[in-house]
Amino acid sequence: MNHIQKGIFALLIASLGFSLMGAFVKLSGDIPVLQKTLFRNLVGMIIPLYFAIKHRERLFGRMQNQPLLIARSTFGLIGVVLNYITIDHMVLSDSDMLNKLSPFFTILLCALFLKEKIKPYQMTAILVAFIGSLFIIKPSFSSDMFYALIGVAGALFAGFAYTTLRVLGPREKFYTTVFYFSFFSTVVLMPFVLSDFHAMTMTQTFYLILSGVFATIGQFGITIAYQYAPAKDISIFFYATVLFSAIISFALFNQVPDIFSFLGYFIVFSASLYMFKKAKLE
């Protein structure tokens, strides 16, 4: 595999992780957003902590990288919280659609700040995948505009976070970056959660632990992916979350996609295959 193919594979793993995370967040029920986010990050510290200790790496990175690590963690935390808010208050298809704007923001931000050029075929493939996702998600836009704007803002902050990963990639180990993000988020969220903690059942706790495990897998995957390749080469494959979510929804909630969804799957897969083959020729 070349670096682009490795980045694509890592991003597909990340997509599956985030899809499972979303399912378990939804299953956890009526719990405050910040409490759900805290559990995600508490669990998220354990796995990268193991790797950092095993490889004797710095837990908090190098001193010269602190501004980037803090920026990545701040943007990432805001993006996660805003995304969880949209999941709790909007039609799920709407919130999912808004979350899929993050790759577009990532490409634009990488072009703006990192001077990564966007090739015509890459932009075409991304636009085609966006159209395909509309067939799958079929947003109703029935939710209040306030929460829709929150969802767009969440995607923007996620784009900022992924852009910083492109710079951090060669400078820090991926498990250091993930641990830093989880630790930073835990420290920031803990006072808010303790001041308004809601008791949970064993089932809810189990679901939130699983959401944290799969969120960590997603974080590892996306961190590794952007170490291997620029966002403009692989961001399109983040749309695999839509496909994974459809499969998970059928397995957990017995929801069968309609003909428009299947058409969307075909469009997204076609765009992804086109992008992959073009990347291999370079």
Solvent accessible surface area in square Angstrom, and as a share of the most:
residue,aa,sasa,rsa
1,M,156,0.70
2,N,64,0.33
3,H,114,0.51
4,I,29,0.15
5,Q,32,0.14
6,K,73,0.31
7,G,0,0.00
8,I,8,0.04
9,F,114,0.48
10,A,10,0.08
11,L,0,0.00
12,L,57,0.29
13,I,71,0.36
14,A,0,0.00
15,S,0,0.00
16,L,68,0.34
17,G,2,0.02
18,F,26,0.11
19,S,9,0.06
20,L,36,0.18
21,M,10,0.04
22,G,21,0.20
23,A,11,0.09
24,F,29,0.12
25,V,1,0.01
26,K,87,0.37
27,L,54,0.27
28,S,0,0.00
29,G,36,0.34
30,D,141,0.73
31,I,8,0.04
32,P,38,0.24
33,V,21,0.12
34,L,58,0.29
35,Q,2,0.01
36,K,6,0.03
37,T,0,0.00
38,L,7,0.04
39,F,34,0.14
40,R,10,0.04
41,N,2,0.01
42,L,63,0.31
43,V,17,0.10
44,G,4,0.03
45,M,34,0.15
46,I,114,0.58
47,I,59,0.30
48,P,0,0.00
49,L,60,0.30
50,Y,126,0.48
51,F,62,0.26
52,A,0,0.00
53,I,113,0.57
54,K,122,0.52
55,H,91,0.41
56,R,227,0.83
57,E,48,0.21
58,R,133,0.48
59,L,55,0.27
60,F,85,0.36
61,G,10,0.10
62,R,81,0.29
63,M,159,0.71
64,Q,131,0.58
65,N,2,0.01
66,Q,36,0.16
67,P,96,0.60
68,L,38,0.19
69,L,0,0.00
70,I,81,0.41
71,A,30,0.23
72,R,2,0.01
73,S,1,0.01
74,T,47,0.27
75,F,53,0.22
76,G,7,0.07
77,L,12,0.06
78,I,62,0.31
79,G,6,0.05
80,V,18,0.10
81,V,24,0.14
82,L,30,0.15
83,N,26,0.13
84,Y,1,0.00
85,I,37,0.19
86,T,1,0.01
87,I,16,0.08
88,D,65,0.34
89,H,98,0.44
90,M,17,0.08
91,V,65,0.37
92,L,92,0.46
93,S,32,0.21
94,D,2,0.01
95,S,2,0.01
96,D,36,0.19
97,M,9,0.04
98,L,16,0.08
99,N,38,0.20
100,K,4,0.02
101,L,41,0.20
102,S,1,0.01
103,P,4,0.03
104,F,36,0.15
105,F,48,0.20
106,T,0,0.00
107,I,4,0.02
108,L,101,0.50
109,L,15,0.08
110,C,1,0.01
111,A,32,0.25
112,L,112,0.56
113,F,117,0.49
114,L,55,0.27
115,K,155,0.66
116,E,26,0.12
117,K,170,0.72
118,I,52,0.26
119,K,77,0.33
120,P,113,0.71
121,Y,32,0.12
122,Q,0,0.00
123,M,61,0.27
124,T,72,0.42
125,A,1,0.01
126,I,2,0.01
127,L,89,0.44
128,V,56,0.32
129,A,0,0.00
130,F,55,0.23
131,I,89,0.45
132,G,0,0.00
133,S,0,0.00
134,L,64,0.32
135,F,64,0.27
136,I,18,0.09
137,I,13,0.07
138,K,85,0.36
139,P,25,0.16
140,S,68,0.44
141,F,136,0.57
142,S,85,0.55
143,S,28,0.18
144,D,87,0.45
145,M,132,0.59
146,F,124,0.52
147,Y,55,0.21
148,A,15,0.11
149,L,110,0.55
150,I,25,0.13
151,G,5,0.05
152,V,50,0.29
153,A,32,0.25
154,G,4,0.03
155,A,1,0.01
156,L,59,0.29
157,F,55,0.23
158,A,15,0.12
159,G,0,0.00
160,F,54,0.23
161,A,1,0.01
162,Y,24,0.09
163,T,10,0.06
164,T,16,0.09
165,L,2,0.01
166,R,51,0.19
167,V,38,0.22
168,L,2,0.01
169,G,11,0.11
170,P,121,0.76
171,R,117,0.43
172,E,9,0.04
173,K,96,0.41
174,F,48,0.20
175,Y,12,0.05
176,T,2,0.01
177,T,2,0.01
178,V,1,0.00
179,F,10,0.04
180,Y,20,0.07
181,F,2,0.01
182,S,4,0.02
183,F,79,0.33
184,F,49,0.20
185,S,0,0.00
186,T,10,0.06
187,V,82,0.47
188,V,58,0.33
189,L,6,0.03
190,M,64,0.29
191,P,81,0.51
192,F,118,0.49
193,V,4,0.03
194,L,124,0.62
195,S,96,0.62
196,D,86,0.45
197,F,106,0.44
198,H,82,0.37
199,A,98,0.76
200,M,41,0.18
201,T,81,0.47
202,M,169,0.76
203,T,75,0.43
204,Q,39,0.17
205,T,34,0.20
206,F,115,0.48
207,Y,53,0.20
208,L,0,0.00
209,I,72,0.37
210,L,39,0.20
211,S,0,0.00
212,G,0,0.00
213,V,45,0.26
214,F,45,0.19
215,A,1,0.01
216,T,3,0.02
217,I,63,0.32
218,G,0,0.00
219,Q,13,0.06
220,F,24,0.10
221,G,4,0.04
222,I,1,0.00
223,T,2,0.01
224,I,43,0.22
225,A,0,0.00
226,Y,4,0.02
227,Q,58,0.26
228,Y,80,0.30
229,A,1,0.01
230,P,32,0.20
231,A,0,0.00
232,K,25,0.11
233,D,12,0.06
234,I,0,0.00
235,S,1,0.00
236,I,1,0.00
237,F,16,0.07
238,F,10,0.04
239,Y,1,0.00
240,A,10,0.07
241,T,9,0.05
242,V,4,0.02
243,L,19,0.09
244,F,51,0.21
245,S,35,0.23
246,A,19,0.15
247,I,113,0.58
248,I,20,0.10
249,S,28,0.18
250,F,103,0.43
251,A,80,0.62
252,L,87,0.43
253,F,85,0.35
254,N,116,0.60
255,Q,105,0.47
256,V,112,0.64
257,P,34,0.21
258,D,65,0.33
259,I,130,0.66
260,F,111,0.46
261,S,7,0.04
262,F,109,0.45
263,L,77,0.38
264,G,0,0.00
265,Y,30,0.12
266,F,141,0.59
267,I,31,0.16
268,V,3,0.01
269,F,122,0.51
270,S,46,0.30
271,A,4,0.03
272,S,14,0.09
273,L,97,0.48
274,Y,94,0.36
275,M,2,0.01
276,F,55,0.23
277,K,112,0.48
278,K,70,0.30
279,A,5,0.04
280,K,97,0.41
281,L,150,0.74
282,E,113,0.51
